[in-house]
Amino acid sequence: MATPLNVAVIGTGMGRYHMKEFVETPNVKLVAVCDLNRAEAEHFAREYGAERVVTDYRELWQIPGLDAVSIAIPNYLHAPVTIEALEHGLHVLCEKPMATSLEEAQRMVQAAEKAGKRLMIGMSQRFRPQSLAFRGMVERGELGEIYYARSSWIRRRGMPVIHFAPGGSMGRGSWFVSRERAGAGALFDIGVHMFDLTWWLMGNPKPVAVSANSFRNLCNAEFERRGIVCDVDELTSALVRFENGVTAFFDVSWVAHQKDEMNVRIFGTQAGFEVYPPTIYREPHWGELHTDTVEIKLVEEGLNPRRHFVECIRDPEKPMIASGQECLNVMAVLDAVRRSAEAGHEVAVNL
Ligand SMILES: NC(=O)c1ccc[n+]([C@@H]2O[C@H](COP(=O)([O-])OP(=O)(O)OC[C@H]3O[C@@H](n4cnc5c(N)ncnc54)[C@H](O)[C@@H]3O)[C@@H](O)[C@H]2O)c1
């Protein structure tokens, strides 16, 4: 049996799911849990068998034999904590969005290269069985040329702080609605998932320009009543142009007078699909329309971001799903969406 991989998790909101997946991965030891909220860190350390509890993440760097950290704390801490961890020789799994700016994300990738350690971003939507199955179809060329995509994640009532229970498992901090601490609102919280999944299922085309708009209309009075400053988007829509005219449109909302909706649709010359419910549309012969509900064979059952991260550490040659380097493209598009919405016109993607 190989030596166990020693990991620590920073953050007990979303981080609690990281802990669960780590301890369920063979030969991985959760050695420490870190959170400013000591009581919660102690609770999860007990639940998942970690010996150490710390409230200052810098104490983790002193733990002998620690191999990796998983970072699930507010967005503005992603870049500084990732860079420090890499400088201390640790592999890093960092939650989405990668950072609050493209420049920070670039520094994270440089730090990983310099340290020779693996950096992965928690793009969890890619790990759903249907996402993995559809990505396989795209890689095998079964869609022909992919020329268009559209995706949506509309929440009727899903504003962090307001609609998420304070005692719940995530979405609790008021940092979510601060541009400085979150980077953006719905765009950086769920837009990052929708754009990333769409882009990855399109086969990673090179983005060149974005035209976008953002809105904040429905919760202003409620935030004022609670004395919380909200200066981020609650809804963003964006048209992204890629090389060779390939195009994608996505829109996301935390709150809207609309029904809840989540989908990604990919349009190819030979076939198209939608992710929810997993369906493939084709016309093998002119006029012969086939609509196939996809039986998602769980070939990759059990694959999750934490297990994949561990496998990539154990095998440094293993291609990583959602590496820091790859996710720079996503950050570049989010950065362009934010700039376009602020400027009121189309902008180039800085890559
Ligand atoms: N991949 C996904 O699907 C997914 C889902 C939810 C959240 N996330 C991401 O995970 C991150 C955390 O989100 P959340 O919903 O858990 O937020 P949250 O506000 O509910 O919890 C954040 C936790 O971080 C702790 N914290 C804050 N500053 C800290 C510090 N300096 N040191 C140690 N702990 C600190 C807080 O005490 C809190 O327990 C965000 O970046 C979010 O985007 C990803």
The ligand as a Gaussian input file, in Angstrom:
#p B3LYP/6-31G(d) Opt

LIG

0 1
 N      -17.986000      24.066000      -6.610000
 C      -19.177000      24.362000      -6.124000
 O      -20.193000      23.899000      -6.605000
 C      -19.271000      25.320000      -4.947000
 C      -20.435000      25.335000      -4.153000
 C      -20.487000      26.227000      -3.078000
 C      -19.434000      27.075000      -2.824000
 N      -18.318000      27.050000      -3.618000
 C      -17.198000      27.978000      -3.365000
 O      -16.616000      27.667000      -2.092000
 C      -16.162000      28.862000      -1.463000
 C      -16.820000      28.974000      -0.098000
 O      -18.220000      29.108000      -0.275000
 P      -19.252000      28.784000       0.909000
 O      -20.595000      28.712000       0.279000
 O      -18.757000      27.654000       1.726000
 O      -19.135000      30.155000       1.754000
 P      -19.633000      30.438000       3.255000
 O      -19.632000      31.907000       3.423000
 O      -20.890000      29.663000       3.536000
 O      -18.482000      29.773000       4.149000
 C      -17.167000      30.257000       4.079000
 C      -16.367000      29.682000       5.244000
 O      -15.041000      30.215000       5.152000
 C      -14.617000      30.568000       6.483000
 N      -13.551000      31.581000       6.378000
 C      -13.650000      32.867000       5.960000
 N      -12.441000      33.473000       6.007000
 C      -11.562000      32.539000       6.448000
 C      -10.166000      32.546000       6.705000
 N       -9.410000      33.635000       6.531000
 N       -9.587000      31.410000       7.168000
 C      -10.321000      30.292000       7.403000
 N      -11.657000      30.229000       7.170000
 C      -12.269000      31.332000       6.698000
 C      -15.888000      31.083000       7.146000
 O      -15.772000      31.058000       8.558000
 C      -16.922000      30.096000       6.614000
 O      -17.039000      28.933000       7.417000
 C      -16.528000      30.003000      -2.417000
 O      -15.409000      30.351000      -3.191000
 C      -17.621000      29.437000      -3.283000
 O      -17.672000      30.025000      -4.567000
 C      -18.232000      26.178000      -4.648000

